[in-house]
Amino acid sequence: MRILVTGGAGYIGSILVPMLLNKGHEVIVLDNFMYNQTSLLDCCNNKQLTIFRGDARDEDLIKSLLRRTDLIIPLACIVGASACLKDRVAAETTNLKAILTLLKFRGFDQPIIFPNTNSGYGVGQEGVYCDENTPLNPISYYGRLKVAAESAILNFGDCVTFRLATVFGISPRMRLDLLVNDFTYRAVFDKTLVLSEAHFKRNYIHISDVARAFLHAIENYGSMRNQTYNIGLSDANLSKLELCEEIKKQVPNFHFVEAEILKDPDQRNYIVSNAKIEATGFKSKTSLQDGIAELIRGYQIINKNQFSNI
């Protein structure tokens, strides 16, 4: 199968593209390499890989790539609330309008597998799990753009959409702004962390399991078609305080306190059910503890300034 992956050299794409190639797919990567990343160099000896340096918002380029594509995975995105607020025009044109361009020019026989985010749930009810029927109420500009893109894709049909938990883990195009990655970095190097609204909860998922979910959707597309699925670790609906306690199991000299007067600018607070995707036979494999151990090893290698997304 010929698969177009926009943003294929990003955090998720750098893990997903090698997996797709290992499964024998022909992969077309479109990326603007805005972070000067070299994350796909190890794949360049694979003749099934084609890379285009370009912009996912370029209509002529998209039209030409779609002519040779069987399936589309649009990962190109300005990621995170802070990055989207820093450049709202880039966020809207990349996260929403580029998706509308794909929908405009794709054929009826070109499925899309799209990653939305749990951020769309906004603030959930205490003790009530958000499932795929829970009304979406995004509270950030980033979340609103992703929800709008998902809605457009579902309205067009011939798709699978994911609502990803907060992703963690090492990638060749690393991100340190994600909560587990960030807190573990601070535990390793700063040894201390001041928490605001430490009771806020969310769900988590290892990056390799995100990539596996895409493979699962490709392999089971007929039965999963035109459906939305939460993707996360069912035993990892944790508060920020609970997350720190998990990290401290491996970094014993990590100290954290809650500042009761501080307000977190990120007001997301929800717990999520992943029962629907698990009913299809998919199960996350990498535990939170294994992911934290991976991060601790990886942080002996990287420089934080290499991996900013804002």
N, C-alpha and C positions, 0 to 999 in steps of 0.2 A: 504494500500500500504506500502511496506517495502522500506524505503528511507535511503540511505547511505549519511551521511553528513560528509565529511572530514573537519577538522578544526571546528567542531561543537561546541567547547567551546570558540570560539573567539568572537570578537566584534559583528559580525552579527549573527553568529550561536547561541549565547547565547540568542538572541531574537527570532530567527527563530525556533529553536528546540522546545521550549514550545508551539509555535503556531501550529507546525506540530502535536505534541502530542494531543493538544486540538481538532484537527480535526479528531482524531482517527487513525492517521497513526502510524505504527511501525517504530521507528527511530533508526538507528545504527550510533553512533557517533564514529569517529576515530579522536583522537587528541593527540598530544604529551605533552600538558599542559606545554609548554615552559615558560609560565609566572606564573606558580604555581597558576593559577586561579581556583576558586571553583564555577564558574558561573552556573553550572548545578546541584548543590546540591539539589535545590528545586524540581527538576524533578525526583529524584532518587526513589521516591515512586511510580512512574508510571511504571508498568510492561511492557509497550510497548517500553521502552527505554533500549537500550543496549549500553554500553560504552566500547570502546577498547582504552587503552593507547598505542599508537604506532605512527609510522611514515608513512605519506602518500606516502613516496618514497619506502617503503618496498614492493617489488613486490609480495612476497609470501603471505604477509598479505592482500594485495589488492585483489589478486586472490581468497583467501578464503572468504573475505567479499562480493565480487561480486556474489558469488554463492547463496547468500541469499538476493539479492537486486533487487528491481523492478525499482528504479529510483535513479540517482546519482546527488548530489549537492556538487561540489568540492569547498569548501571554504578555504581549507588549503592554506596558502599563506604567503610569507614574504611581508608585506604590506608597501607601501610608498617608495619614491625614496631614502631617506636617509638610511633606513634599508637595501634596496637592494644593495646599494653601499658599505655598511659596510661589507657585506658578499655576494659577487657576486656568489660564488659557491652554497651556500644555496639557494639564490634567484633563480638561474637557475634550480636547481634540484627540488625545491619545486613548483615554479610558472609555469614551463614549462614541465620539464621531468616527473614530477608526473602526469601531465595531459595526456601526451603521453602514460604513463603506463596504465592509466584508459582506454584510447581508444584502446590500444592493447588487453586488456583482457576482456572488457565488451562484452556482447552479443548484438545481433541486436535488442533485445526487451528490452534494458535497456537505456532509454533516459537520457540525461544530461541537466541540467539547470545550466548555467555557468555565473558567474558575472565577466564581464570585467569592464572597467572603462572609463569614459569620457576622462581620460588622453590621450587616444589614438588619440584624435583630435589635441593635441599639441597646435598650434597657429592657431586660426581661422581667417577668414576675418572679419574685423570690420563691425558690423551691420548685418552679415549674420549668420543665425542659422545653426548649424551643425545638420543634420539629419542622419539617418542610411545609407544613400548613400554617405555621405561626405567622401572623401578619408582620411584614417587614416595616421597620421604623428606624432607618439609618439616621444617626445623629451627627455624622461628619460629612464634609463635602466628598471625600473619597468614597465613603459608604454609599452616598446617594448616587454617585456616578456609576458605581459597580451594580447597584440594584437596577438602575435605569437600563444599563447594558444587558443585564440578565433578562429583564422584562421584554426588551426588544427581541432578543434571541428566542425566547420561549414563544413569543407571538408569531415569529416566522416559522418556527418548528424545525424538525429534523435536527435535533440537538440533544445533548446532555449537559446539564449545568451542575456545577459543584458549589457548595458553600463551605469554603475551607475554614477550619479552625486556625488559630494563630500558629504559624509554621515555625519549627525550630530545627537546628542541625547545621552541619557544615556543608558548604557548597563552594565550588571553585569561584563563583561570583557571590561572595559572602555578604550577608546583611547583619549588621549589629544593632539595628533599630528594633528588631522583633523581640518580644518580651523575654522569652527564655534565653535567647542568645545574649541580650543586653544584661539581664540580671546575672547570668553566669559569668560574663566578662567582668562585671563589677565585683563579683565574689572573688574571682581569681586575682584581680589586679588592685582593686580598691579596698577589698576586705570589709567594706561597710556600705550600707544602703539605707536611705531614708525613704520610707514608703508613704505615699499619700493614698487615702481611701483603700487601705490594704485588704478590705473585705470584698472588693470588686472581683467578680469571677469571670472566667472565660474558659474555652476549651482549647486543646493543643494537639498538634499533629507533627510527626517527623517528616522532613522533606522527602525522604526516600519513599515513605508511604503515600505522599501526595503524588509522586511520579507513578507509583504502582496503581493508584486509583485511575489515572489516565489510561494505563495499559488495560486495566480491568474493564473500563468503559468501552474501549476499542474492541476488546474480545467478546464483550457481551452487549454490543450496541443494540441489537434487535430487541432484547428484552428491557433495556434501560432507556430506550429512545423517548424523547420528549418528557423526560422526568428530571427533577431536581433532587440532589442528594447532599446532605451534610456529610462532611469528611473530617473525622477527628478521632482521638483516642477516648474511648468511652470511660476509661478509668482516670481521665485527666481533665475533669471539670473542676478547676482549682482557683482559689482566690490568690491574689498576689502574695499574701502572707504564707499560704500553704505552699506556693511555688518556692518561696525562699527557704522554707523548711526542707523541701526536697533537695534543693541545691546544697544546703548546709550538711546533708548526709555525706556529701563527697568533698565539701570544702569546710572542714570543721571550724576554722578560724574566721568564717564569714559571720558578721554581725549586722543585724538589721533592726530598725525601730520604725514604729508608725508615728508620723507627725499628724496629730489629730486636727490641727488647724489648717493643714494644707488641702487644697482642692485639686484633684487631678483633672487636667484639661481633657483627658480622654475618659469620658463618662460611660463607656461600654461596660455592661454588667449583665451577664446571662450565663445559663448553663444549657447544654445542647445535647440532643439525642441523635445518635448515629445508627439507630436501629434499622432504618430503611436501607442504607448501603450494606449493612452487615447481612441483611436478609437476602441480598444478591450473591452472597458468598465471599464478599470482601471483608478482610480483617486487617487492621493495622498491626504491624509486626514489631516496630521499634518502640520500646517503652520510653517514658520520660527519663528514667534513671540512666538508661543506655545512651540517650541523646545528650544528657548532661555530661556524662563521661566522655563522649565524643568531642563535645565542645571544649572541655578542659584540655584534652590532648591538642586540639586544633589551635587553641589560643597560645600555645608555645611557639607557634609558627608565624601567625599573622600580626600585622600592624594595624591598629584600629583605624588610622587615618586612610588606609587603603580602601575601606569598605563603607564609606558614608553614602547615603542615598539622598542627602539634601545639601 
